[in-house]
Amino acid sequence: MSTDIADLLARAQALAPEFEAWRRDIHQHPELGFEEHRTSERVAQALQRWGYQVTRGLGGTGVVGQLRRGGGTRRLGLRADMDALPITETSGLPHASQHAGVMHACGHDGHTAMLLAAAKLLAESGRFDGTLNLIFQPAEEGLGGAVRMMQDGLFEQFPCDAVFAMHNMPGYPQGHLALREGPAMASSDYVEITLQGVGGHGAMPHRAADPVVAGASLVMALQTVVSRNVDPLGMAVVTVGAFHAGQANNVIPETATLKLSVRALDREVRRLLRERITGLAQAQAASFGCTALVDYRHGYAVLVNTPAETALAREVALALAGPQQVTLQAPALPGSEDFAFMLEKVPGSYLLIGNGDGQEADHPFAGHCACMVHNPGYDFNDRNLVRGAAYWALLAQRFLV
């Protein structure tokens, strides 16, 4: 490890107590998407104290801090998400959520704290030449805060030559860095299928057109979309998460409703899934004398990391952590991320930092850190604040030269 990197890590370590307090304060005061008023105001005030030019209100509660040094023309964007989830925390930790029914179950409190720590490092002693844009985004959890920020002119007001983001991942050892070139996270679409039949008496099914039977057949038929229509080397998920029909045992209802989650790692596979699901729904319904209304809504896009930017992200990871603590081409994930929309506009890369695998014997909350995200017992691993902040600072200094 070079002297410069060792010094950077030492400076990040010196800031760790301050930003652990930041992280735990945010954890205790979680805010849902587009409601991050307290969090965004604290972020904005800190950035202003450290000399950043601060813009509030992009995407409602988003914040951008800009710092320029020298005469360089390169422009870098680093993004952290700020929102929490509608989950009741059960961790029992001393810094647990103080707001009933809301918690930071995905580590966005930690992502915000890591980028804030990097902001302070870079403001105090960062050596770079160009423009640094720190993007604190609201509403990542299904509400498309990235899109709202872009609609409000994010990249017009703050042009970026590349943009990067980082997410914690339980199951990887604490601080392990995992990168991937190409498709890294799946698209996520939402489908509601309403089957319209003819209601009737349960004792006289021949006088009805039963949408429950049609729906049951459709659930099974949908299982063939991935197994028989998608290339076996491709990735796709079709999950029927809800099936609602009827209220009484002796009444054939007029309608049945299915709700689906549909995911893919390829834009063409995504298109194929829509075509096959729509066609199957209509054909299955017709075979039972019913009709199908398919409401197909596109959610988050496929997240695709670009080659040059991922190469730089790998270079920084190896320099900071060494080859034993870096996965250069990690498996793709079936989860979704609205950073994908930013990557459709600007080249960049999205990487993972291990939140822990439960093997840290000296960590009092190791079990909570290894707990999967979106679980009421989850907690962000504060030991990642040092490596995460140092990673962002080193990336900025290597990009802005």
DRENRO-286491 format. One record per atom (N, C-alpha, C, CB): x, y, z. Coordinates in steps of 0.2 Angstrom, whole numbers, plus 2048, in hexadecimal, padded with zeros to 3 digits. Glycine has a CB too. Layout:
// DRENRO-286491
XYZ ...
// end
This chain:
// DRENRO-286491
8047FA800 800800800 804806800 7FB800806 80380B7FC 8078117FB 806815801 8058157F5 80B81A802 80B81E808 804823807 811823808 803825801 7FD82A801 7F6826803 7FC82C7F9 7F6820801 7F081C803 7EF81B80A 7EF8167FF 7F581980D 7F5818814 7F481E818 7FC816816 7F6824815 7F482A819 7ED82C818 7F8830815 7EA82A812 7E382B811 7DF827816 7E182A80A 7E0821816 7DD81C81B 7DE81F822 7E081581B 7E3821824 7E482482B 7E082A82C 7EC82682C 7DF82E827 7DB834828 7D4832828 7DC839822 7D282D824 7CB82B825 7CA82882C 7CA82681F 7CE82482E 7CE821835 7CD82683A 7D481C836 7D082C83A 7D083183E 7C983483E 7D583683D 7C5834839 7BF837838 7B983283A 7BD839831 7BB82B83B 7B682683C 7B1827842 7BA82083D 7B482A848 7AF82B84D 7AA83084C 7B382D854 7AC835848 7A783B846 7A2838842 7AB840843 7A483483D 79F832838 79B82B83A 7A2830831 79E82883F 799823842 794826846 79E81F847 79582C849 79082F84D 78B832848 793835851 78D835842 78983783D 78483183A 78D839837 78782B839 783826836 77E82383B 788820835 780823842 77B821846 775826848 77F81F84D 77782C847 772831848 76D831842 775838848 76F83083C 76B82F836 767828837 76F82E830 76A82383A 76681D83B 76181E840 76B81783D 762822845 75D82384A 757827847 760826850 75882B842 75383083F 75282E838 755837840 750828836 74F82682F 74982A82C 74D81F82F 74982B826 74482F822 74382B81C 746836821 73C82B81A 73A827814 73C82B80E 733825814 73B828808 73D82C801 739832800 73B8277FC 73D8377FE 73A83E7FD 738842804 73483E7F8 73983E809 738842810 73F843814 73383D814 744842811 74B843814 74D84A816 75083F810 74884E819 74A85581A 74F85681F 74385881D 74F852825 75485382A 75B850827 75284F830 75B84B824 761848822 76484D81D 76084181F 76084F818 763853812 76685A815 75E85480D 76285C81A 76486381D 76B862821 75F866821 76C85D824 77285B828 77885A823 77185582D 77685781E 77B856818 77D85C815 779851813 778860813 77A867810 77E86C815 77386A80E 77C86C81B 780870820 78786E821 77C870826 788867821 78F865822 79386781C 78F85D823 790865816 794867810 79686E80F 790865809 791873811 79387A811 79887C816 78C87E813 79887981C 79E87A820 7A487881E 79C876827 7A5873819 7AB870817 7AD874810 7AB869816 7A987980E 7AB87D808 7A887B802 7B287C808 7A3876802 7A08747FC 79A8797FA 79C86D7FC 79987A7F3 79387E7F1 78E8797F1 7958817E9 78887B7F4 7838767F6 77D8787F2 7828757FD 7798737EF 7738747EC 76E8707EF 7738737E4 7688727F2 76386E7F5 75D86E7F0 7618727FB 7598697F1 7538687EE 7528647E8 75086F7ED 7588627E5 75785E7DF 7548577E1 75E85C7DC 74E8567DD 74A8507DE 7478507E5 74F84A7DF 7458567E7 7428587ED 7468597F3 73D8527EF 74A8537F5 74E8547FB 7558527FA 74B84F801 7578527F3 75E8507F1 7628567F3 75E84E7EA 7698547F4 76E8597F5 7748587F0 7708597FD 77785D7EE 77D85C7EA 7828617ED 77C85D7E2 78885E7EF 78E8637F1 7938627EB 7908607F8 7958687E9 79A8697E4 7A186C7E7 79886D7DE 7A68697E5 7AD86C7E7 7B186C7E1 7B08687ED 7B48727DF 7B98737DA 7C08747DC 7B68787D5 7C48717D9 7CB8727DA 7CF8737D4 7CE86D7DF 7D48787D3 7D88787CD 7D487A7C7 7DC8727CC 7D78797C1 7D487B7BB 7D28757B7 7D987F7B7 7D286F7BA 7D08697B6 7C98697B4 7D18637BB 7C88667AE 7C18667AB 7BD8607AD 7C28677A4 7C185B7B0 7BD8547B1 7B88557B7 7C284F7B3 7B28527B6 7AD8527BB 7AB84C7BE 7A78567B8 7AB84B7C4 7A98447C7 7A38457CC 7AF8417CB 79E8407CB 79983F7D0 7998397D4 79283F7CC 79883A7DB 7988357DF 7918357E3 79E8357E5 78D8307E3 7868307E5 78582B7EB 78282E7E0 78182E7F0 77F82A7F6 77882B7F7 78382C7FC 7748257F9 76D8267FA 76C827801 76981F7F7 76682A803 76482D80A 75E82A80D 76483480A 75A827809 75382580C 75381E80F 74E824806 74E81E814 74D818818 747814815 74C81A81F 74580E819 74080A817 73A80A81C 743803815 734808819 72E80781E 72E801822 72880881A 733800826 7347FA82A 7357FB831 73B7F5827 7327F7836 7337F883D 7397F583F 72D7F6841 73E7F8842 7457F6844 7447F184A 74A7FB845 7477EB84A 7477E784F 74E7E5852 7447E084D 7537E9850 75A7E7851 75C7E8859 75F7EC84E 7587EC85C 75A7ED863 7607F1865 75A7E7867 7637F4860 76A7F7860 7697FE864 76D7F8859 76E800867 76D80786B 76C80D866 77480886E 76E80C85F 76C81185B 766810856 772813857 76280B858 75C809854 75880F852 758804858 75480E84D 74F81484B 74B816851 74B811845 74A81D851 745820856 73F821853 748826859 73E81F84C 737821849 73481A847 739825842 72E81984A 72B813849 729812842 72481384E 72A80B840 72880A839 72D80C834 72280C838 73380F835 737811831 73E810833 73781982F 74380D82F 74A80B831 74E80B82A 74A805834 75580C82C 75A80C827 75C804826 760810828 758801822 7597F9822 75D7F881C 7527F6821 75F7FD818 7637FB812 76A7FF812 7607FE80C 76C802818 772805818 77380C815 777801816 76E80F813 76F816810 77281B815 76881880D 77081A81B 77481E821 77B81D820 77181C828 77E81781F 78581681E 788819818 78680F81F 784818812 78681B80C 78782380C 781819806 782826810 78282D811 78882F815 77C830814 78982B81A 78F82D81F 79682C81B 78F829825 796826817 79D825814 79E82B80F 79C81E810 79982D80B 79B833806 79C83980A 795833802 79983A810 79A840814 7A1840816 795841819 7A383A819 7AA83A81B 7AF83B816 7AB83381E 7AE839810 7B283A80A 7B2841808 7B0836804 7AC844809 7AB84C807 7B085080C 7A484E808 7B084E812 7B4852817 7BC850815 7B385081E 7BE84A814 7C4848812 7C784C80C 7C5841811 7C384C807 7C5850801 7C5857802 7C084E7FB 7C085A806 7C0861807 7C786380B 7BA86380B 7C985F810 7CE861814 7D5860811 7CE85D81B 7D685B80D 7DD85980A 7DD855804 7E0855810 7D7855800 7D78527FA 7DB8557F5 7CF8517F8 7DE8517F1 7E38547EB 7DF8527E5 7EA8527EC 7DC8567E2 7D98557DB 7D885B7D7 7D28527DC 7D785A7D1 7D68607CC 7D085F7C8 7DD8607C8 7CB8637C9 7C58627C6 7BF8637CA 7C485B7C3 7B98607C8 7B38627CC 7B085B7CF 7AE8657C7 7AF85C7D5 7AC8567D9 7A58587DB 7B08557E0 7A08537D9 7998547DA 79784E7DF 7958547D4 7958507E5 79284B7EA 78B84B7EA 79584C7F1 7888467E8 7818457E7 77D8417EC 77F8427E0 7798447F0 7768417F6 76E8407F3 7768457FD 76D83A7F2 7668397EE 7618377F3 7678347E9 75B8397F2 7558377F6 7528317F2 75083C7F7 74E82D7F6 7498297F3 74B8247EE 74382D7F0 7508207F0 75381A7EC 74E8147EC 75A8187EE 74B8137F2 74780D7F3 74080D7F0 74680D7FB 74180C7E9 73B80B7E5 7378117E3 7368077E9 73A8177E5 73681D7E3 73A8217DD 7358227E9 74081F7DB 7438227D6 7468297D7 73E8227D0 74982A7DD 74C8307DE 7518337D9 74F8307E5 75582E7D6 75A8307D1 7578337CB 75E8297CF 7518307C9 74D8337C4 74B83A7C5 74782F7C1 74883B7CB 7468427CD 74B8477CD 7438417D4 7518457D0 7578497D0 75984B7C9 75D8467D3 7598467C4 75B8487BD 75684C7BA 75C8417B9 74F84B7BB 74A84F7B9 74B8567BB 74384C7BB 74D8577C1 74F85E7C3 7558617C1 74F85E7CB 75885D7BC 75E8607B9 76585F7BC 75E8687B9 7658597C0 76C8577C3 7728577BE 76B8507C6 7718547B9 7778547B5 77885A7B0 77784D7B0 77385E7AF 7748647AC 7778697B0 76D8677AA 7758697B7 77886E7BC 77F86C7BE 77486F7C2 7808657BE 7868627C1 78885D7BC 78585F7C8 78B85F7B6 78D85A7B1 7938557B4 79085D7AB 79284F7B3 79784A7B5 79A8467AF 7948457BA 7A08457AF 7A38407AA 7A38397AC 7AB8427A9 7A28387B3 7A18317B5 79D8327BC 7A782D7B6 79982D7BE 79682D7C4 7968267C7 78E82F7C3 7978267CE 79981F7D2 79481F7D8 7A081F7D4 7928197DA 78F8187E0 7918127E3 7878187DF 7908117EA 79280B7EE 78C8097F2 79880D7F2 78B8027F3 7867FF7F7 7897FA7FC 7807FD7F3 7877FA802 7897F5806 7867EE804 7887F680E 7897E8806 7877E2804 7887DD80A 7897DF7FE 7837DB80E 7847D6813 7867CF810 77E7D5817 78A7CB813 78C7C5810 7937C580E 7887C380B 7957CB80B 79C7CC80A 7A07CE810 79D7D2804 7A67CC811 7AA7CE817 7AA7D6817 7B17CC817 7AA7D981D 7AA7E081E 7B07E381A 7AB7E2826 7AE7E8816 7B37EC813 7B57E980C 7B97ED817 7B37E380B 7B57E0804 7B17E47FF 7B27D8804 7B57E57F9 7B27E97F4 7B17E47EE 7B77EE7F2 7AB7E57EB 7A87E17E5 7A67E57E0 7A37DC7E8 7A97E47DA 7A87E87D4 7A57E37CE 7AE7EC7D2 7A27E67C9 7A07E27C4 79F7E77BE 7997DF7C5 7A27E57B8 7A17E97B2 79B7E67AE 7A77E87AD 7977EA7AB 7917E87A7 78B7E87AC 7927E17A4 7867E47AA 7807E47AE 7817E17B5 77A7DF7AA 77F7E57BA 7817E37C1 77B7E37C5 7857E97C3 7757E67C3 76F7E57C7 7697E57C2 76E7EB7CC 7647E27C4 75F7E07C0 75A7E67BF 75B7DA7C2 7567E67B9 7507EB7B9 74B7E87BD 74E7EB7B1 7467EC7BF 7417EA7C3 73A7ED7C1 7427EC7CB 7367E97BE 72F7EB7BC 72A7E87C0 72F7E97B4 7247EB7BF 71E7EA7C4 7187E87BF 71C7EF7C9 7157E37C0 70F7E17BB 7097DF7C0 7127DB7B7 7047E27BE 6FD7E07C1 6F97DD7BB 6FA7E67C5 6F77D77BC 6F27D47B7 6EB7D37BA 6F57CD7B5 6E67D67B7 6DF7D57BA 6DC7D07B5 6DC7DC7BA 6DA7CB7B7 6D67C67B3 6CE7C77B5 6D87BF7B5 6CB7C87AF 6C47CA7AF 6C07C47AD 6C27D07AB 6BC7C17B2 6B87BB7B0 6B07BD7B1 6B97B57B4 6AC7B87B2 6A57B87B3 6A47B57BA 6A17B57AD 6A17B97BF 6A07B67C5 69A7B27C5 69F7BC7CA 69A7AE7CB 6947A97CB 6947A57D2 6947A47C6 6907A17D3 68F79D7D8 6947977D8 68879A7D9 6977967DE 69C7917DE 69A78A7DD 6A07917E5 6937897DD 6907827DC 68F7817D5 68A7817E0 68F7877D1 68E7867CA 69378A7C5 68778A7C8 6997877C6 69F78A7C2 69E78A7BB 6A57867C4 6997867B8 6987867B1 69578C7AE 6957807AF 6927907B3 68E7967B1 69379C7B2 6887977B6 69979B7B4 69E7A07B5 6A47A07B0 6A07A17BC 6A87A57B0 6AF7A47AD 6B47A67B3 6B07A97A7 6B77A17B6 6BB7A27BC 6C27A57BB 6BB79B7C0 6C37AB7BE 6C97AE7BD 6CE7AB7C2 6C97B57BE 6CC7A87C7 6D07A57CC 6D479F7C9 6CD7A27D2 6D079B7C5 6D47957C2 6D87987BC 6CE7907BE 6D679D7B9 6DA7A07B4 6E17A37B7 6D77A67B0 6E07A67BD 6E67A97C0 6EA7A37C2 6E47AD7C6 6E879E7C5 6EC7987C7 6F07957C2 6E87937CB 6ED7947BC 6F07927B6 6F57977B4 6EB7917B0 6F479D7B4 6F97A27B2 6FF7A27B6 6F57A97B2 6FE7A27BD 7047A17C1 70879C7BF 7017A07C9 7067967BE 70A7917BB 70D7927B5 70678A7BB 7097957B0 70C7967A9 71179B7A9 7067997A5 7117A07AE 7167A57AE 71D7A27B0 7147AB7B4 71D79C7B4 7237997B6 7277977B0 7227937BA 7247967AA 7277947A4 72B79A7A0 72379179F 7297A07A2 72C7A679E 7347A579F 72A7AC7A1 7367A57A5 73E7A57A6 74079E7A4 73F7A67AD 73D7987A5 7407927A4 74079079C 73C78D7A8 73B793799 73A791792 73B79778D 73478E791 73C79D78F 73C7A278A 7427A678B 7367A778B 7467A6790 74C7AA792 7527A5791 74C7AD799 7577A878D 75D7A478D 75F7A2794 7637A9789 76179B794 76379979B 76979C79E 76579179A 76D7A0799 7737A379C 7717AA79E 7787A4797 76B7AC79D 7697B379F 7657B37A6 7647B679A 7647B87A9 7617B97AF 75A7BC7AF 7657BC7B4 7557B97B1 74E7BC7B2 74B7B97B8 74B7BB7AB 7467BD7BA 7427BB7C0 73B7BD7BE 7447BE7C7 7367B97BF 72F7BA7BF 72C7B87C5 72B7B87B8 72A7BC7CA 7277BA7D0 7207BC7D1 72B7BC7D6 71B7B87D2 7147BA7D4 7147BB7DB 70F7B47D1 7147C17DD 7147C27E4 70D7C37E8 7187C97E6 7087C47E4 7017C57E7 6FC7C27E2 7007CC7E8 6F77BF7E5 6F17BC7E1 6EB7BD7E5 6F37B47DF 6E77C27E3 6E17C47E6 6DB7C27E2 6E17CB7E8 6D67BE7E5 6D07BD7E2 6CB7BB7E7 6D17B77DD 6C57BD7E7 6BF7BB7EA 6BF7BC7F2 6BE7B37E9 6BA7BA7F5 6B97BB7FC 6B57B5800 6B67C27FE 6B27B27FC 6AD7AC7FF 6AF7A67FB 6A67AE7FE 6AE7A07FF 6AF79A7FC 6AA7977F7 6B0795802 6A479A7F7 69F7987F2 69E79D7ED 6997967F6 6A27A27EC 6A17A77E7 6A77A77E2 6A07AE7EA 6A67A67DC 6AB7A77D7 6AB7AE7D5 6A97A37D0 6B17B27D6 6B17B97D6 6B27BB7CE 6B87BC7D9 6B07C17CD 6B17C47C6 6B87C57C4 6AD7CA7C5 6BC7C77C9 6C37C97C7 6C87C57CB 6C47D07C7 6CE7C57C9 6D47C27CD 6DA7C77CB 6D67BB7CC 6DE7C87D0 6E47CD7CE 6EA7C97D0 6E37D37D2 6EF7CA7CC 6F67C77CD 6FB7CD7CD 6F87C27C8 7007CD7D2 7057D27D2 70C7CF7D1 7047D77D8 7107D17CC 7167CE7CB 71C7D37CC 7167CC7C4 7217D07CE 7287D37CD 72C7D07C8 72C7D37D4 72F7D47C3 7327D27BD 7397D57BD 72E7D37B7 73E7D17BC 7457D47BC 7497D07B7 7487D27C3 74E7D47B4 7527D27AF 7597D67AF 74F7D37A8 75E7D37AC 7657D67AC 7677D87A5 76A7D17AF 7627D87A0 7637D9799 75D7DD797 7657D3795 75E7E2793 7587E6790 7547E278C 75B7EC78D 7577DE788 7537DA783 74F7D4787 7587D677E 7527D178C 74E7CD790 7497D0793 7537C9795 74A7D6796 7447DA799 73E7DB794 7477E179B 7407DD78E 73B7DD789 7377D7787 73E7E0782 73B7D1787 7387CB786 7337C978B 73D7C5785 7357CA792 7317C9797 72A7CC797 7347CA79E 72A7D2795 7247D6794 7207D378F 7257DD793 7237D1789 71F7CE784 71C7C8786 7237CD77E 7207C3789 71D7BD78B 7187BD790 7237B878D 7197C1795 7157C179B 70E7C4799 7177C67A1 70E7C9794 7087CC792 7047C778E 7097D278E 7087C4789 7057BF785 7027B9789 70A7BC780 7057B678E 7037B1792 6FD7B2795 7087AE796 6FD7B8798 6F77BA79C 6F17BB798 6F87C179F 6F17BD792 6EB7BE78E 6E97B778B 6ED7C2788 6EE7B3789 6EC7AC787 6E97A878C 6F37A9784 6EC7A8792 6EA7A4798 6E37A6799 6EE7A479E 6E27AC79A 6DB7AF79B 6D67AD796 6DB7B779C 6D87AD790 6D37AC78B 6D17A478B 6D67AD784 6D67A078D 6D579978D 6D0797792 6DB79578E 6CE79B797 6C979A79C 6C379F79B 6CD79B7A3 6C37A2796 6BD7A6795 6BD7AD798 6B77A2797 6C37AF79A 6C47B579D 6C87BA799 6C87B47A4 6C97C079B 6CE7C5798 6D37C779D 6CA7CB795 6D87CA79A 6DE7CC79F 6E07D379D 6E47C779E 6E07D77A2 6E37DE7A2 6E97DE7A5 6DE7E37A5 6EF7E07A1 6F57DF7A4 6F87E77A5 6FA7DB79F 6F97E97AB 6FC7EF7AC 7047EE7AE 6F97F37B3 7087EF7A9 70F7EE7A9 7137F47AA 7127EA7A3 7167F57B0 71A7FB7B1 7217FA7B2 7177FF7B8 7257FE7AE 72C7FE7AF 72E8017B5 7308017A8 7337FE7B9 7368017BF 73D8037BD 7357FC7C5 7418007C1 7488027C1 74B7FF7BB 74C8017C7 7508027B8 7547FF7B2 7597FA7B4 7578057AD 75C7F77AF 7627F27B0 7687F77B2 7637EE7AA 76B7F67B7 7717FA7B9 7777F77B5 7727FA7C0 77A7FB7B1 7807F97AD 7867FD7AE 77E7F97A5 78B7FA7B1 7927FD7B2 7967FE7AC 7957FA7B8 7998037AA 79C8047A4 7A48027A5 79C80C7A2 7A78007A0 7AE7FD7A0 7B38017A3 7B07FA79A 7B48077A1 7BA80B7A3 7B980D7AA 7BA81179E 7B380F7AC 7B28117B3 7B280C7B8 7AB8157B3 7B08067B6 7B18007BA 7B87FE7BB 7AD7FA7B7 7BC7FF7B6 7C37FE7B6 7C78027BB 7C77FE7AF 7C58097BB 7C780D7C0 7C580B7C7 7C58147BE 7BF80A7C8 7BC8087CE 7C08017D1 7B58067CE 7C27FD7CC 7C57F77CF 7CD7F97D1 7C67F27C9 7D07FD7CD 7D68007CE 7D78037D5 7D98057C9 7D28077D7 7D280A7DD 7D08057E3 7CC8107DD 7CC8007E2 7CB7FB7E7 7D17F77E8 7C57F67E4 7D57F57E3 7DB7F17E4 7E07F57E8 7DD7EF7DD 7E17FB7E6 7E68007E9 7E48017F1 7E68067E6 7DE8017F2 7DC8037F9 7DB7FC7FD 7D58067F9 7D97F77FB 7D77F17FF 7DB7EB7FD 7D07EF7FE 7DF7EB7F7 7E37E57F5 7DE7DF7F2 7E67E27FC 7E17DB7EE 7DE7D67EA 7DA7D17EF 7E27D27E6 7DC7D07F5 7D87CB7F9 7D17CD7FB 7DC7C97FF 7D17D47FB 7CA7D77FD 7C67DA7F8 7CC7DC803 7C87D87F2 7C47DB7EC 7C27D57E7 7C97E07E8 7BB7D67E5 7B97D17E0 7B87D57DA 7B27CE7E2 7BC7D47D5 7BC7D87CF 7B67D77CA 7C27D67CB 7B37D17CA 7AD7D07C6 7A87CC7CA 7AE7CD7BF 7A47D07CE 79F7CD7D3 7997CA7CF 79D7D17D8 7957C57D2 78F7C37CE 78A7C97CE 78C7BD7D2 7867C97C9 7817CE7C8 77C7CD7CE 77E7CE7C1 7787D27D0 7737D17D5 76C7D27D2 7747D77DA 7677CE7D4 7607CF7D1 75C7D57D4 75C7C97D3 75F7D87DA 75C7DE7DC 75D7E47D7 75F7E07E3 7597EA7D9 7597EF7D4 75B7F67D8 7527F07D2 75E7FB7D4 7608017D7 75F8077D2 7688007D8 75D80C7D5 75B8127D0 7618167CE 7568167D3 7678147D0 76D8167CE 76E8147C6 7748147D2 76A80F7C4 76A80D7BD 7688137B9 7668077BC 7648177BB 76281C7B6 7678227B5 75B8207B9 76B8237BB 7718277BA 7768247B5 7748287C1 77781E7B5 77C81A7B1 77981A7AA 77D8137B3 77381B7A9 77081C7A2 77282379F 76981B7A2 7748277A3 77582E7A1 77D8307A1 7728337A5 78082D7A6 78782E7A7 78B8287A8 7888337AD 7918277A5 7958207A6 7978207AE 79B8207A2 79881A7B0 7998197B7 7998127BA 79581E7BC 79A8117C0 79A80B7C3 79780B7CA 7A18087C3 7948057CC 7908047D2 7947FE7D5 7898037D1 7967FF7DB 79A7F97DF 7977F87E6 7A17FB7DF 7997F27E8 7977F07EF 79D7F07F4 7947E97EE 79B7F17FA 7A07F1800 79D7EC805 7A17F8803 7A07E7807 79E7E280B 79C7E5812 7A37DC80C 7967E3814 7937E581B 7957E0820 78C7E681A 7987DB81E 7997D6824 7967CF822 7977D882A 7997CA824 7977C3824 7957C082A 79C7BF820 7957C4830 7947C1836 79A7BE83A 78F7BC836 7A07BE837 7A67BB83A 7AA7C083D 7AA7B8834 7A87C683E 7AC7CB842 7AB7CA849 7AA7D2840 7B07C684C 7AF7C4853 7AF7CA858 7B47BF855 7B37CF856 7B47D585A 7AF7DB859 7BB7D885A 7AA7D9855 7A57DE853 79E7DD857 7A37DE84B 79C7E185B 7967E085F 7907DF85B 7957E5864 78F7E2855 7897E2851 78A7DE84B 7877E9850 78F7D984B 7917D5845 78B7D2842 7967D0846 7877CF846 7817CB843 77C7D0840 77D7C8849 77B7D6842 7777DB83F 7797DD838 7757E1844 7807DD838 7837E0832 7837DA82C 78A7E2833 7837D482E 7827CF82A 77B7CD828 7857C882D 7777D082B 76F7CF82A 76E7D2823 76B7D282F 76A7CF81F 7697D2818 7657D9818 7657CD814 7667DD814 7637E3813 75B7E2813 7657E780D 7577E7815 7507E7815 74D7E281A 74D7E580E 7527E081F 7507DC825 74F7E182B 7557D6826 74A7E082F 74A7E4835 74F7E483A 7437E3838 7547DF839 7597DE83E 7607E183B 75A7D7840 7607E4835 7667E6832 7697EC835 7647E782A 7707ED834 7737F3836 7797F4831 7757F383D 77B7FA82F 7817FB82B 7877FA830 780803829 78C7F882D 7927F7830 7977FD830 7967F182D 797800836 79B806837 7A2806835 79A80983E 7A5800835 7AC7FF833 7AD80182C 7AE7F8835 7A8801828 7A9802821 7A980A820 7A280081D 7A880E825 7A9815824 7B0817822 7A781982A 7B5814824 7BC815823 7BE81381B 7C1812828 7BC80D81A 7BE80B813 7BA80E80E 7BD803812 7B380F80F 7AF81280B 7B181A809 7A881280D 7B281D80E 7B482480E 7BB82580A 7B5828814 7C082080C 7C6820808 7C681E801 7CB81C80C 7C181A800 7C08187F9 7BE81E7F5 7BB8127F8 7B98217F7 7B68277F3 7BB82C7F2 7B082A7F7 7BF82E7F7 7C48337F7 7CA8317F2 7C88347FE 7CC82A7F2 7D18287ED 7CE8287E6 7D48217EF 7C88267E5 7C58267DF 7C582D7DC 7BE8237DF 7C38327E0 7C38397DE 7C983B7DC 7C083D7E3 7CE83A7E0 7D583C7DE 7D88397D8 7DA83B7E4 7D68337D6 7D98307D0 7D58317CA 7D98287D1 7CE8337CB 7CB8357C5 7CC83C7C3 7C38347C7 7CC8417C8 7CD8487C7 7D484A7C7 7C984C7CD 7D88487C2 7DF84A7C1 7E084E7BB 7E38437C1 
// end
